[in-house]
Amino acid sequence: MGGSPAADTLELNTTVPTTSAVVGKHLTAKVVSTVMVSTVLTVEEEEYSSLMKVKTFHRNILPHIRPIGATFFITTRLDDALPRHIIRELKEAFEKEKTDIIQSHPNDYEERLYDASKRHFGKYDHQLDEKPYGECYLKNPDVAHIIMEKLKEMDEHYFELQAYCIMPNHLHLLINTSIQLLGTDIDESNLDDRYIQLDKTMKHFKGATSYLSNQALGRKGKFWQRDSYDHYVRNDKEWDNIVNYILNNPVKAKLAQTSLDWKYSYYRYA
């Protein structure tokens, strides 16, 4: 797996490589920008335009958008990482806020929902970091190694692994799924056969790591929470902020003095 652990140059408010530079270095001309799904297409890219817009599914009535070939920020947690009443309270508050936004702004709610989703994630992740709950199996070196090896195995096949951080009870990922479109003749008729959607990718990752982690721990039962938080990255600035957020999470949670001190982080372009 290329790169090295998180570097001090990735502390907050420092400069990291922009996504546009990453695209030029790591992707062919046929693939639309790593994060800007709506980017202007060249003649060579036009055949991909219908695929690279959006594919949606519905979660709790409201649409959840996962663009084909986009870059995603994902947070997934252990099954016991949050008390059930906290999960319920966060979910109910978020659903109420989304409903209020749509009712108050029926013709102009997309960006407001987008901002609300980010606020919800902030509250969710704060709960995970503030007082780690549950058994915190990911702090076990054997389990952390299993997670790292599985991500390494999936890198360059399911996605391009750009960054991650393994926390005691949750995992942050930044992945670029457009690698699946390289050198393929994908169109709308064969998309489902040739492109692995994010939910299937995460199901494969969780299934394999659950089994191996439970073996290492000598336990049985549910390991990961079924759902994950996922957010598609819209622009270079957001990409930079997410990289900094991921790599500095152990520092923010007071688990490390600097990002370099946390051995369970990774940044591809270091």
C-alpha positions as CSV (number, residue, x, y, z in Angstrom):
1,M,0.0,0.0,0.0
2,G,1.7,3.2,-1.2
3,G,2.6,6.1,0.9
4,S,3.4,6.4,4.6
5,P,1.7,7.2,7.9
6,A,0.3,10.6,8.4
7,A,2.9,13.3,8.3
8,D,3.2,16.5,10.4
9,T,2.7,18.5,7.2
10,L,-0.9,17.4,7.4
11,E,-1.7,19.2,10.6
12,L,-4.8,21.4,10.4
13,N,-4.3,24.7,8.4
14,T,-1.5,23.3,6.4
15,T,-1.3,22.5,2.7
16,V,-2.0,19.1,1.3
17,P,-2.1,18.0,-2.4
18,T,-5.3,19.1,-4.1
19,T,-7.6,16.6,-5.7
20,S,-7.0,18.1,-9.1
21,A,-3.3,17.4,-8.8
22,V,-4.1,13.9,-7.7
23,V,-6.3,13.3,-10.7
24,G,-3.5,14.4,-13.1
25,K,-1.0,12.1,-11.4
26,H,-3.1,9.0,-10.9
27,L,-6.0,8.9,-13.3
28,T,-6.3,8.6,-17.1
29,A,-8.0,11.2,-19.2
30,K,-11.1,9.1,-19.6
31,V,-12.2,9.5,-16.0
32,V,-13.9,12.6,-14.7
33,S,-12.3,14.4,-11.8
34,T,-11.9,12.5,-8.6
35,V,-14.5,14.6,-6.8
36,M,-16.1,17.1,-9.3
37,V,-18.7,14.8,-10.8
38,S,-20.2,17.8,-12.7
39,T,-16.8,18.8,-14.3
40,V,-16.7,19.7,-18.0
41,L,-16.1,16.6,-20.1
42,T,-13.7,16.2,-23.0
43,V,-14.9,14.5,-26.2
44,E,-13.1,11.4,-25.0
45,E,-15.0,11.5,-21.7
46,E,-18.5,12.1,-23.1
47,E,-19.4,8.4,-23.1
48,Y,-19.1,8.5,-19.3
49,S,-21.2,11.5,-18.7
50,S,-24.5,9.7,-18.0
51,L,-22.7,7.4,-15.5
52,M,-20.8,10.0,-13.6
53,K,-23.8,12.1,-12.5
54,V,-25.8,10.4,-9.7
55,K,-27.2,7.2,-8.6
56,T,-29.6,7.5,-5.6
57,F,-31.4,5.3,-3.1
58,H,-33.8,6.3,-0.5
59,R,-33.1,6.2,3.2
60,N,-36.0,7.2,5.5
61,I,-37.9,8.6,2.5
62,L,-35.4,11.3,1.7
63,P,-33.0,10.6,-1.2
64,H,-29.3,9.7,-0.4
65,I,-27.0,10.4,-3.3
66,R,-24.0,8.3,-4.2
67,P,-22.5,9.5,-7.6
68,I,-20.9,6.8,-9.7
69,G,-17.1,7.0,-9.6
70,A,-17.0,9.6,-6.9
71,T,-14.7,10.1,-3.9
72,F,-16.3,9.2,-0.6
73,F,-15.7,10.0,3.0
74,I,-17.0,7.1,5.1
75,T,-17.2,6.6,8.8
76,T,-18.2,3.2,10.2
77,R,-18.4,2.2,13.8
78,L,-18.4,-0.9,15.9
79,D,-21.8,-2.3,16.8
80,D,-21.4,-1.3,20.5
81,A,-19.7,2.1,19.9
82,L,-22.7,4.2,20.9
83,P,-25.5,3.6,23.5
84,R,-28.8,2.9,21.8
85,H,-30.5,5.9,23.3
86,I,-27.8,8.3,21.9
87,I,-28.2,6.8,18.4
88,R,-32.0,7.2,18.7
89,E,-31.7,10.8,19.9
90,L,-29.3,11.8,17.2
91,K,-31.4,10.1,14.5
92,E,-34.6,11.7,15.6
93,A,-33.1,15.2,15.8
94,F,-31.6,14.8,12.3
95,E,-34.9,13.5,10.8
96,K,-36.8,16.4,12.3
97,E,-34.3,18.9,11.0
98,K,-34.5,17.5,7.5
99,T,-38.2,17.5,7.5
100,D,-38.3,21.1,8.7
101,I,-35.9,22.2,6.0
102,I,-37.9,20.7,3.2
103,Q,-41.1,22.1,4.6
104,S,-39.6,25.6,5.0
105,H,-37.7,25.6,1.7
106,P,-39.6,23.4,-0.7
107,N,-37.8,24.9,-3.8
108,D,-34.4,25.4,-2.3
109,Y,-33.5,22.7,0.2
110,E,-30.6,20.7,-1.4
111,E,-27.7,22.7,0.0
112,R,-29.5,23.1,3.3
113,L,-29.8,19.4,3.6
114,Y,-26.2,19.0,2.7
115,D,-25.2,21.4,5.5
116,A,-27.5,19.7,7.9
117,S,-25.9,16.3,7.1
118,K,-22.5,17.7,7.9
119,R,-23.7,19.1,11.2
120,H,-25.2,15.7,12.1
121,F,-22.0,14.0,11.3
122,G,-20.1,16.4,13.6
123,K,-22.4,15.5,16.5
124,Y,-22.2,11.8,15.7
125,D,-18.4,11.8,15.6
126,H,-18.1,14.0,18.7
127,Q,-20.0,11.3,20.6
128,L,-17.6,8.6,19.3
129,D,-14.5,10.6,20.3
130,E,-15.6,12.3,23.5
131,K,-16.0,9.2,25.6
132,P,-15.2,6.0,23.7
133,Y,-18.0,3.5,24.5
134,G,-18.1,-0.2,24.2
135,E,-15.3,-2.7,24.0
136,C,-13.3,-0.6,21.6
137,Y,-12.0,-3.7,19.7
138,L,-10.2,-1.6,17.1
139,K,-7.5,-0.6,19.6
140,N,-6.4,-4.2,19.7
141,P,-3.2,-4.3,17.5
142,D,-4.2,-7.7,15.9
143,V,-7.6,-6.3,14.9
144,A,-6.2,-3.0,13.6
145,H,-3.8,-5.1,11.5
146,I,-6.7,-7.1,10.1
147,I,-8.4,-3.8,9.1
148,M,-5.3,-2.4,7.5
149,E,-4.5,-5.6,5.5
150,K,-8.1,-5.8,4.2
151,L,-8.0,-2.2,3.0
152,K,-4.6,-2.9,1.4
153,E,-6.1,-5.9,-0.4
154,M,-9.1,-3.9,-1.7
155,D,-7.0,-0.9,-2.8
156,E,-6.6,-0.6,-6.6
157,H,-9.5,-3.0,-7.1
158,Y,-12.6,-1.7,-5.4
159,F,-11.3,1.8,-4.9
160,E,-8.2,3.9,-4.6
161,L,-7.5,4.2,-0.9
162,Q,-6.5,7.8,-0.2
163,A,-6.6,8.1,3.6
164,Y,-7.9,6.3,6.7
165,C,-7.7,6.4,10.5
166,I,-8.5,3.5,12.8
167,M,-9.9,4.8,16.0
168,P,-10.7,2.6,19.1
169,N,-14.4,2.2,18.1
170,H,-14.8,3.6,14.6
171,L,-13.0,3.9,11.3
172,H,-12.7,6.9,8.9
173,L,-12.0,6.2,5.2
174,L,-11.4,8.4,2.1
175,I,-11.7,6.4,-1.1
176,N,-11.9,7.2,-4.8
177,T,-14.2,4.7,-6.7
178,S,-13.5,6.0,-10.2
179,I,-10.6,3.5,-10.4
180,Q,-13.3,0.9,-11.3
181,L,-14.1,2.9,-14.5
182,L,-10.5,2.8,-15.9
183,G,-10.1,0.7,-19.1
184,T,-13.6,-0.6,-19.1
185,D,-16.5,-0.3,-21.5
186,I,-19.2,0.5,-19.0
187,D,-22.5,2.0,-20.0
188,E,-25.9,2.1,-18.3
189,S,-26.8,-1.4,-19.6
190,N,-23.9,-3.1,-17.8
191,L,-23.3,-0.8,-14.9
192,D,-24.7,-3.2,-12.3
193,D,-22.5,-6.0,-13.5
194,R,-19.2,-4.0,-13.9
195,Y,-19.3,-1.4,-11.2
196,I,-19.4,-2.3,-7.5
197,Q,-21.7,0.1,-5.6
198,L,-20.5,1.6,-2.3
199,D,-22.9,-0.4,-0.2
200,K,-21.7,-3.7,-1.7
201,T,-18.1,-2.6,-1.2
202,M,-18.7,-1.9,2.5
203,K,-20.6,-5.1,2.9
204,H,-17.7,-7.1,1.6
205,F,-15.2,-5.1,3.8
206,K,-17.3,-5.5,6.9
207,G,-18.1,-9.2,6.3
208,A,-14.4,-10.2,5.9
209,T,-13.1,-8.1,8.8
210,S,-15.9,-9.1,11.1
211,Y,-15.1,-12.8,10.7
212,L,-11.3,-12.4,11.0
213,S,-11.6,-9.9,13.9
214,N,-13.9,-12.2,15.9
215,Q,-11.5,-15.1,15.3
216,A,-8.6,-13.0,16.6
217,L,-10.7,-11.9,19.7
218,G,-12.1,-15.3,20.4
219,R,-15.6,-14.1,20.2
220,K,-18.8,-14.5,18.2
221,G,-21.5,-12.0,17.3
222,K,-22.1,-8.7,15.5
223,F,-18.9,-6.7,15.1
224,W,-19.7,-3.6,12.9
225,Q,-22.9,-1.6,12.9
226,R,-24.7,-2.3,9.6
227,D,-25.0,1.3,8.4
228,S,-22.2,3.6,7.7
229,Y,-22.0,7.4,7.3
230,D,-21.0,8.2,3.8
231,H,-20.6,11.6,2.1
232,Y,-19.4,12.2,-1.5
233,V,-16.7,14.8,-1.8
234,R,-17.7,17.8,-3.9
235,N,-14.5,19.9,-4.4
236,D,-10.8,20.3,-3.6
237,K,-11.3,22.4,-0.5
238,E,-13.6,19.8,1.0
239,W,-11.2,17.0,0.1
240,D,-8.3,18.9,1.9
241,N,-10.5,19.4,5.0
242,I,-11.5,15.8,5.1
243,V,-7.9,14.6,4.8
244,N,-6.9,16.9,7.7
245,Y,-9.9,15.8,9.7
246,I,-9.1,12.1,9.3
247,L,-5.4,12.4,10.1
248,N,-5.9,14.7,13.0
249,N,-8.8,12.7,14.6
250,P,-6.4,10.9,17.1
251,V,-5.0,14.3,18.1
252,K,-8.4,15.8,18.6
253,A,-9.5,12.8,20.6
254,K,-6.3,13.2,22.8
255,L,-5.0,9.8,21.8
256,A,-1.8,11.2,20.2
257,Q,0.3,14.4,20.4
258,T,0.7,14.7,16.6
259,S,-0.7,12.8,13.6
260,L,2.7,11.1,13.2
261,D,2.3,9.4,16.6
262,W,-0.8,7.4,15.6
263,K,0.4,4.3,13.8
264,Y,-3.1,3.3,12.5
265,S,-3.4,6.2,10.1
266,Y,-2.6,6.3,6.4
267,Y,-2.3,9.0,3.7
268,R,-1.6,7.9,0.2
269,Y,0.3,11.0,-1.1
270,A,2.6,11.5,1.9
